[in-house]
């Protein structure tokens, strides 16, 4: 049974995928209470703003912003200017700006306070990989709010300092795509996963002078039998969930990266995305079987399915009262 702490109006679960709709759910009943149109393309990524008023949807050549406080089924803002798929999107902690990355090889910072949808900063992967731009698969903002970590299809991770525009590159494994990156909320570790199913873990430190994050290789392991698709640290930083094309999501402890749970069901197909409850006890997943699901991490049991999408669910976002 989904717990009471996920049963209030401050809980937001959003899902999207290949059926060109975004759905908002009551987490404790499994009921869809709102459907929003996303007609131009599939949904590549979703993120809810920290104040829970806006939902950003990354799609082909656009980021669409939806108003979560109204019943308007259509986007209220269209951020354009990218030439290919936008693959990732996220918010600065105070909601002043948004970041994105895409297949055009550029990461962008969008000023949410500007009425002209301005992009005052951008970074391109040509700086690390020669004369051609490499598509960006993922980006994550460090909790310090001043460093953006970016992963591309050439297997490079970039640390982009938003204060100075300085960047440096890390290559965990040659000629293997970086599919996703995440940083633990306590700032102690960073994880990356690749299209071979491997996970790489770094310990994070800080230089004394300018608070630049320092990376020290900590661990690597085979997380999945096929391409890994998402990695997300739990809010308490004690667990890491990974999802994969091997039809599973797996939960790992962050001390030794031993397997804690294998979250799978028959006919689940690719598991594209995942999100944690604020108390680190539940995981939401999105998969190609057209369902989103919530899992009890302690038992490994699926507690509820969210049914309504007509095609693969490829993206989800979750925030509850304490997140």
C-alpha positions in Angstrom: 0.0 0.0 0.0 1.3 3.4 -0.9 2.0 5.3 2.4 0.1 8.2 3.8 3.0 10.6 3.3 2.4 10.2 -0.5 -1.3 11.1 -0.1 -1.6 14.9 -0.1 -2.1 17.6 -2.6 1.6 18.5 -2.5 2.5 15.2 -4.2 3.2 15.5 -8.0 3.8 12.6 -10.3 4.1 13.4 -14.0 4.7 10.9 -16.8 5.2 11.2 -20.6 6.3 9.2 -23.5 5.6 8.2 -27.1 1.8 8.8 -27.1 2.3 12.6 -27.2 0.6 13.2 -23.8 1.8 14.1 -20.3 -0.3 12.8 -17.4 -0.5 14.0 -13.8 -1.4 11.3 -11.2 -2.8 10.8 -7.7 0.0 8.7 -6.4 -2.0 6.9 -3.7 -5.0 5.9 -6.0 -3.3 5.5 -9.4 -5.9 7.9 -10.9 -4.9 10.2 -13.6 -6.3 13.6 -12.7 -5.0 15.6 -15.7 -3.8 15.0 -19.2 -1.8 17.6 -21.1 -1.1 17.7 -24.8 2.4 17.3 -26.2 1.4 16.8 -29.8 4.6 17.7 -31.7 6.9 14.9 -30.5 7.6 12.2 -27.9 8.5 13.3 -24.4 12.2 12.8 -23.8 12.5 14.1 -20.2 10.4 15.8 -17.5 11.2 17.9 -14.5 9.0 19.7 -11.9 10.1 23.1 -10.8 11.2 23.4 -7.1 8.1 25.5 -6.2 5.9 22.8 -7.9 4.2 25.4 -10.1 5.8 24.5 -13.5 6.6 21.3 -15.4 9.3 21.3 -18.1 9.1 18.8 -20.9 12.1 18.2 -23.2 11.1 17.2 -26.7 12.2 17.5 -30.3 13.7 21.0 -30.9 11.7 22.5 -28.0 11.3 22.6 -24.2 7.7 23.2 -23.3 6.6 24.6 -20.0 3.3 23.7 -18.4 1.4 25.4 -15.6 0.7 22.9 -12.8 -1.7 25.3 -11.0 -4.2 25.6 -13.8 -6.3 23.2 -15.9 -4.7 24.5 -19.1 -3.9 21.3 -21.2 -1.4 23.2 -23.4 2.1 24.6 -22.8 2.3 28.2 -21.6 5.9 28.8 -22.8 7.9 27.4 -25.6 11.7 27.5 -25.4 13.1 27.0 -28.9 16.4 27.3 -30.7 17.7 23.8 -30.6 18.0 21.9 -33.8 17.5 18.3 -32.6 16.1 16.4 -29.6 16.4 18.0 -26.2 17.5 15.0 -24.1 17.6 16.4 -20.5 16.3 19.3 -18.5 16.6 20.5 -14.9 16.1 23.5 -12.6 18.3 25.6 -10.4 17.2 25.2 -6.8 15.6 28.7 -6.6 13.9 28.4 -9.9 15.8 31.3 -11.4 17.1 29.4 -14.4 16.8 26.1 -16.2 19.4 23.9 -17.9 19.1 21.6 -20.9 21.2 19.4 -23.1 20.5 17.9 -26.5 21.5 16.0 -29.6 22.8 19.2 -31.2 25.8 18.9 -28.8 25.0 22.0 -26.7 24.1 22.5 -23.1 22.1 25.6 -22.4 21.2 27.8 -19.5 17.7 29.4 -19.8 16.8 32.5 -17.8 13.3 31.8 -16.4 12.9 35.4 -15.3 13.2 36.8 -18.8 10.1 37.2 -20.9 12.0 36.7 -24.1 13.0 33.1 -23.2 16.7 34.0 -23.3 19.6 31.6 -23.2 22.5 33.7 -21.8 25.0 30.8 -21.5 25.7 27.7 -23.6 28.4 25.1 -23.8 29.2 22.9 -26.8 31.0 19.5 -26.8 33.3 20.6 -29.6 35.6 21.8 -26.8 36.4 18.2 -25.8 36.0 16.1 -28.9 37.6 18.0 -31.8 35.8 19.8 -34.7 32.4 18.1 -34.5 29.7 18.4 -31.9 28.9 15.2 -30.0 25.3 14.7 -29.0 24.6 15.2 -25.3 22.7 12.4 -23.5 22.5 13.8 -20.0 23.3 16.7 -17.7 23.1 17.2 -13.9 23.6 20.3 -11.8 25.8 19.8 -8.8 24.1 20.7 -5.5 26.5 23.7 -5.2 24.4 25.2 -8.2 27.5 26.4 -10.0 28.8 23.3 -11.8 27.0 21.4 -14.5 28.2 17.8 -15.4 27.4 16.8 -18.9 27.7 13.3 -20.6 28.0 12.8 -24.4 27.8 10.1 -27.0 31.6 10.1 -27.4 32.0 8.9 -23.8 33.2 12.2 -22.3 31.9 13.7 -19.1 32.4 17.5 -18.9 32.5 19.6 -15.7 31.3 23.0 -16.8 31.9 25.8 -14.2 29.1 28.3 -14.7 31.0 31.0 -12.9 34.0 31.0 -15.1 33.0 28.9 -18.2 36.0 26.8 -17.5 35.5 23.1 -18.3 37.4 19.9 -17.9 36.8 16.4 -19.3 36.8 12.9 -17.9 36.6 9.7 -19.9 35.6 6.6 -17.9 35.9 4.2 -20.8 36.9 4.8 -24.4 34.3 4.7 -27.2 31.3 4.0 -24.9 28.4 6.4 -24.6 27.7 8.1 -21.4 23.9 7.6 -21.0 23.3 9.3 -17.6 25.0 11.0 -14.7 23.9 11.8 -11.1 25.4 13.3 -8.0 24.4 12.2 -4.5 22.5 14.9 -2.5 25.2 14.9 0.1 27.8 15.7 -2.6 30.0 12.8 -1.7 29.7 10.7 -4.9 28.9 10.8 -8.6 27.6 8.0 -10.7 27.6 7.5 -14.5 26.2 4.7 -16.6 26.9 3.7 -20.2 25.4 1.8 -23.1 27.3 -1.3 -22.1 25.4 -1.6 -18.8 28.4 -0.5 -16.7 28.3 1.9 -13.8 31.3 4.2 -12.8 31.4 5.8 -9.4 33.6 8.7 -8.2 34.2 10.1 -4.8 33.8 13.9 -4.8 35.9 16.4 -3.0 36.4 20.2 -3.1 39.4 22.3 -3.7 40.0 24.9 -1.0 40.3 28.0 -3.1 37.3 28.1 -5.5 35.2 25.2 -4.4 35.9 23.4 -7.6 34.7 19.8 -7.4 37.5 17.2 -7.6 36.7 13.6 -8.8 38.5 10.5 -7.6 37.6 7.1 -9.1 35.9 4.9 -6.5 34.3 1.9 -8.1 33.1 0.4 -11.3 30.7 -2.6 -11.8 28.5 -4.3 -14.3 25.0 -3.0 -13.4 23.0 -4.4 -16.3 23.2 -7.0 -19.1 22.2 -4.4 -21.7 22.4 -0.6 -22.0 21.8 1.3 -18.7 19.4 4.2 -19.2 19.1 6.1 -15.9 20.9 6.4 -12.5 19.4 8.3 -9.6 20.7 8.6 -6.0 18.2 8.5 -3.2 17.5 11.6 -1.2 19.4 10.2 1.8 22.4 9.3 -0.5 22.4 5.7 0.8 21.0 4.1 -2.4 21.4 4.3 -6.2 18.7 3.1 -8.6 19.7 2.2 -12.2 17.4 1.4 -15.1 18.1 -0.5 -18.2 17.1 -2.0 -21.6 17.4 -5.4 -19.9 13.8 -4.8 -18.5 14.9 -4.2 -14.9 15.5 -1.4 -12.4 18.1 -2.2 -9.8 18.8 -0.7 -6.4 22.4 -0.6 -5.0 23.8 0.4 -1.7 26.3 3.3 -2.0 28.8 2.0 0.4 30.0 -1.1 -1.5 27.5 -1.0 -4.4 26.1 -4.4 -3.6 22.7 -5.2 -5.1 19.8 -4.4 -2.7 16.8 -5.1 -5.0 16.0 -6.2 -8.6 12.8 -4.5 -9.6 11.3 -6.4 -12.4 8.1 -7.9 -13.7 7.2 -10.1 -16.7 6.8 -8.2 -19.9 8.1 -5.0 -18.4 10.3 -4.2 -21.4 12.8 -1.3 -21.3 12.8 0.7 -18.0 13.5 4.3 -19.1 13.4 6.5 -16.1 13.1 6.5 -12.3 12.5 8.8 -9.4 12.6 8.5 -5.6 10.2 9.4 -2.9 11.6 12.0 -0.4 12.0 9.4 2.3 14.1 7.1 0.1 11.7 4.1 0.6 9.9 4.1 -2.7 11.0 4.2 -6.4 8.8 5.2 -9.4 9.7 3.7 -12.8 8.7 4.4 -16.3 8.8 1.6 -18.9 8.0 0.5 -22.5 5.1 -1.6 -21.3 3.0 1.7 -21.2 3.1 1.8 -17.4 4.6 3.9 -14.6 5.0 1.9 -11.4 5.8 2.5 -7.7 8.0 0.0 -5.9 8.7 -0.7 -2.2 12.5 -0.7 -2.0 12.6 -2.7 1.3 10.4 -5.6 -0.1 11.1 -5.2 -3.8 7.3 -5.4 -4.4 5.5 -3.3 -6.9 2.8 -1.4 -5.0 0.8 0.2 -7.8 0.7 0.7 -11.6 -0.3 3.9 -13.3 -2.3 3.0 -16.3 -3.4 5.3 -19.1 -0.6 5.8 -21.6 -1.1 4.2 -25.0 2.6 3.8 -25.8 5.9 3.6 -24.0 6.4 5.8 -20.9 9.9 7.2 -21.3 10.0 10.0 -18.8 8.7 10.8 -15.3 9.1 13.4 -12.6 8.1 13.3 -9.0 8.1 15.8 -6.1 6.3 15.4 -2.8 5.7 17.8 0.1 9.2 17.6 1.5 11.2 17.5 -1.7 
